[in-house]
Amino acid sequence: MKLILKKAMENLGDVGDIVEVKAGYGRNYLIPQGLAYEASSANVARLAEERSKAEERSRRGFLEARRRAAQLEGQAFTFHVRAGEEGKLFGSVTSADIAERANQGGLDFELDRRMILLDEPLRALGVFLVAVHLHPEVDVELEVRVEREGG
């Protein structure tokens, strides 16, 4: 019996794979559990169409992320904050602060704080390179300068 998997299954295949299984296993377990559906010619054609649409969406997402990365490349943001004598901040600069500053800078898209890969908030004076994750294949680095308030 040929089935199309709805969910990835160990030792069987990934989502969308057409697999050959014994009739009883397919009829009594995979189909009733919602793990697979029959691989009729109409379902195979629908699967091929869904894959091509997904590839097109993925390609468009990648191109859009590259366009956004071009806008962000070379950007530097300066934060003037209160700091102690050793350069330790009274407070911190967070990913939300960086996203807010970037969105004020005239981008034609909204940079979400979750896109900014910052392990922990910046708590010291200096220059930091902060990664921004726009797409699984597109990352860009921003320069963040943290300077003492008043010079």
MIVO-643855 format. One line per 10 residues: number of its first residue (from 0); their letters; for each residue x, y, z of N, C-alpha, C. Coordinates in steps of 0.2 Angstrom, whole numbers, plus 2048, in hexadecimal, padded with zeros to 3 digits. Example, Ala and Ser with C-alpha at 12.3 -4.5 7.8 and 13.67 -1.06 7.14 Angstrom:
residues 2
0	as	842 7E4 827 83E 7EA 827 842 7F0 827  840 7F5 823 844 7FB 824 840 800 827
***
This chain:
residues 151
0	mklilkkame	804 7FA 800 800 800 800 804 806 800  803 80B 7FC 807 811 7FB 803 817 7FF  807 81A 803 804 820 807 809 826 807  806 82B 808 80A 832 809 80A 834 810  810 835 813 810 836 81A 80E 83D 81C  80A 83E 821 809 845 823 80E 847 829  811 842 82C 815 844 831 81C 840 830  821 842 832 828 83F 832 827 839 837  829 833 834 829 82D 838 830 829 838  833 828 83E 839 824 83E 838 81E 83A
10	nlgdvgdive	83E 81C 837 83E 816 833 839 815 82D  835 81B 82B 831 81B 826 832 820 821  832 826 823 833 82C 81F 832 833 822  832 838 81E 831 83F 820 82A 841 81D  828 847 81F 822 84A 81D 822 84A 815  81C 848 812 81C 848 80B 81F 842 807  822 83E 80B 825 838 807 820 833 805  820 830 7FF 81C 82B 7FD 81F 824 7FF  81C 820 804 81F 81A 806 81B 814 805  81E 80E 804 81A 808 803 81A 804 80A
20	vkagygrnyl	814 803 80D 813 7FF 813 80E 7FA 812  80E 7F5 817 809 7F0 816 802 7F3 817  7FD 7EF 814 7F7 7F2 814 7F4 7F3 81B  7F5 7EE 81F 7F2 7EE 826 7F5 7F4 82A  7FB 7F5 82A 7FF 7FA 82D 7FC 801 82B  7FB 802 825 7F9 808 822 7F1 809 824  7ED 804 823 7E6 805 824 7E4 805 82B  7E8 801 82F 7E6 801 836 7EA 806 83B  7EF 808 839 7F3 80D 83D 7F4 814 83A  7F8 814 834 7FA 81A 832 7F4 81F 830
30	ipqglayeas	7F0 81C 82C 7EA 821 82A 7E6 823 830  7E3 81E 834 7DF 820 83A 7E2 825 83E  7E9 825 83F 7EC 829 844 7EE 830 841  7EC 831 83A 7ED 837 837 7F5 838 835  7F9 832 835 800 833 833 801 833 82C  7FC 830 828 7FD 82F 820 7F6 82F 81D  7F7 830 816 7F0 830 812 7F2 82C 80C  7ED 829 809 7EE 825 803 7F2 829 7FD  7F6 825 7FA 7FA 828 7F4 7F6 827 7EE  7F0 82A 7ED 7ED 82A 7E7 7F0 82F 7E2
40	sanvarlaee	7EE 82E 7DC 7F1 833 7D7 7EF 83A 7D8  7E9 83B 7DB 7E7 842 7DC 7EB 845 7E2  7EC 840 7E7 7F0 843 7ED 7F8 844 7EB  7FA 840 7E7 801 840 7E5 802 847 7E1  7FD 849 7DD 7FD 84F 7D9 7FD 855 7DE  7F8 854 7E3 7F7 85A 7E8 7FE 85B 7EC  801 855 7ED 808 856 7F1 80D 859 7ED  80D 857 7E6 812 85B 7E2 811 862 7E1  80A 864 7E1 808 86B 7E1 80A 86F 7E7  809 86C 7ED 80A 86F 7F3 812 870 7F4
50	rskaeersrr	816 86B 7F2 81D 86B 7F2 820 871 7EE  81D 872 7E8 81F 877 7E4 81D 87E 7E7  817 87F 7EA 815 885 7ED 81A 886 7F3  81B 881 7F7 820 882 7FD 827 884 7FB  829 881 7F5 830 883 7F3 830 88B 7F0  82A 88D 7ED 82A 894 7EB 829 898 7F1  825 897 7F6 825 89B 7FC 82C 89B 7FF  82F 896 7FF 836 896 803 83B 89A 7FF  83B 89A 7F8 83F 89E 7F4 83D 8A5 7F5  837 8A7 7F5 835 8AE 7F6 837 8B0 7FD
60	gflearrraa	836 8AC 802 839 8AE 809 840 8AF 809  844 8AB 805 84B 8AC 805 84D 8B2 802  84A 8B4 7FC 84B 8BA 7F8 84A 8C0 7FD  844 8C0 800 842 8C5 804 847 8C6 80A  849 8C1 80D 84E 8C1 812 855 8C4 810  857 8C3 80A 85D 8C5 807 85C 8CD 806  856 8CF 804 855 8D6 803 855 8DA 809  852 8D7 80E 852 8DA 815 85A 8DA 818  85D 8D5 817 864 8D5 819 868 8DA 816  867 8DC 80F 86B 8E1 80C 869 8E8 80F
70	qlegqaftfh	863 8E9 812 861 8EF 815 865 8EF 81C  866 8EA 81F 869 8EA 826 870 8EA 826  873 8E7 821 87B 8E7 820 87E 8ED 821  883 8ED 825 887 8F4 826 883 8F8 82B  87E 8F7 82E 87A 8FB 833 87E 8FB 839  87E 901 83D 881 901 843 87D 905 848  87B 903 84E 877 906 852 87B 908 858  87A 90E 85B 87E 910 861 879 912 866  87A 90F 86C 876 910 872 87A 914 877  878 919 879 87B 91D 87F 877 91C 885
80	vrageegklf	87B 918 88A 878 916 890 87C 918 896  879 918 89C 87D 919 8A2 881 913 8A4  887 915 8A6 88C 90F 8A8 890 911 8AE  892 90C 8B1 897 90D 8B7 89E 90F 8B4  8A2 90F 8B9 8A9 911 8B8 8AD 90B 8B4  8AB 905 8B5 8AF 8FF 8B2 8AB 8FE 8AB  8A7 902 8A9 8A3 901 8A3 89E 8FC 8A3  89B 8FA 8A9 896 8F6 8AA 88F 8FA 8AA  88A 8F8 8A6 884 8FC 8A5 880 8FC 8AB  87C 902 8AC 876 902 8B0 870 900 8AC
90	gsvtsadiae	86F 8F9 8AC 86A 8F7 8A7 86D 8F3 8A2  86A 8F2 89C 86D 8EE 897 86A 8F0 890  86D 8EE 88A 86A 8EF 884 867 8E8 881  861 8E8 880 85E 8E1 87E 85C 8E1 877  85A 8DB 875 858 8DA 86E 852 8DE 86C  84E 8DF 871 848 8E4 870 84A 8EB 86E  850 8ED 872 852 8F4 871 855 8F5 86A  859 8EF 868 85C 8F0 861 857 8F0 85C  852 8EB 85D 84C 8EB 858 849 8F2 857  847 8F5 85D 844 8FB 85D 848 901 859
100	ranqggldfe	84F 901 85B 853 906 857 853 904 850  854 8FE 84E 854 8FC 847 84E 8FE 843  848 8FD 847 842 8FF 843 841 906 843  844 90A 847 844 912 846 848 914 840  84D 910 83E 852 912 839 84F 912 832  849 911 831 846 912 82A 847 90B 826  846 906 829 846 8FF 825 83F 8FF 822  83E 8FB 81D 837 8FA 81A 834 8F4 81C  837 8F1 822 834 8EB 825 835 8EC 82D  831 8E8 830 831 8E8 838 836 8E3 83A
110	ldrrmillde	83B 8E5 83D 840 8E0 840 83E 8DE 847  83C 8D7 848 83A 8D5 84E 840 8D3 853  83F 8D4 859 844 8D3 85E 846 8CC 85E  842 8C7 85C 843 8C0 85C 848 8BE 857  849 8C3 852 84D 8C1 84C 855 8C3 84E  855 8C7 854 85C 8C9 856 85F 8C4 85B  864 8C1 859 867 8BB 85D 86C 8BE 862  86A 8BF 868 86E 8C2 86D 86D 8BD 873  873 8BA 875 872 8B5 87A 870 8B8 881  873 8BE 882 871 8C1 888 871 8C9 887
120	plralgvflv	86E 8CD 88A 86E 8D4 889 875 8D7 88A  877 8DC 886 87D 8DF 887 87E 8E4 88D  883 8E2 891 883 8E5 898 88A 8E9 899  88D 8EA 893 894 8EE 894 895 8F3 88E  899 8F7 88F 89A 8FC 889 89F 8F8 884  89E 8FB 87E 8A2 8F8 879 89E 8F7 872  8A1 8F4 86D 89F 8F3 867 89D 8EB 866  897 8E9 864 895 8E2 864 892 8E1 85D  894 8DB 85A 891 8D9 854 88B 8D4 856  885 8D6 854 87F 8D2 856 87C 8CF 850
130	avhlhpevdv	87B 8C8 850 878 8C5 84A 870 8C6 84A  86E 8C7 844 866 8C7 842 865 8C1 83E  860 8BD 840 85E 8B7 83C 858 8B9 838  858 8BA 832 852 8BC 82D 84F 8B6 82A  853 8B0 829 850 8AA 825 855 8A5 827  853 89E 827 858 899 828 85E 899 825  85E 89D 81F 865 89D 81B 868 8A4 81B  864 8A9 81E 867 8B0 81E 867 8B3 825  86E 8B4 826 86F 8B8 82D 873 8BE 82B  873 8C3 82F 877 8C9 82E 879 8CC 835
140	elevrvereg	87F 8CF 835 881 8D2 83B 880 8DA 83C  87E 8DC 841 87D 8E3 843 883 8E5 847  885 8EB 847 88A 8EE 84C 886 8F2 851  887 8F0 857 884 8F4 85C 889 8F7 861  889 8FD 861 88E 901 865 88A 903 86C  88D 902 871 88B 904 878 890 908 87B  88D 90F 87B 892 914 87E 88F 917 884  894 91A 888 892 91E 88E 88E 924 88C  888 925 890 884 92B 88F 888 931 891  888 936 88D 88B 93C 88E 892 93C 88B
150	g	894 938 887 89B 938 885 89F 932 887
***
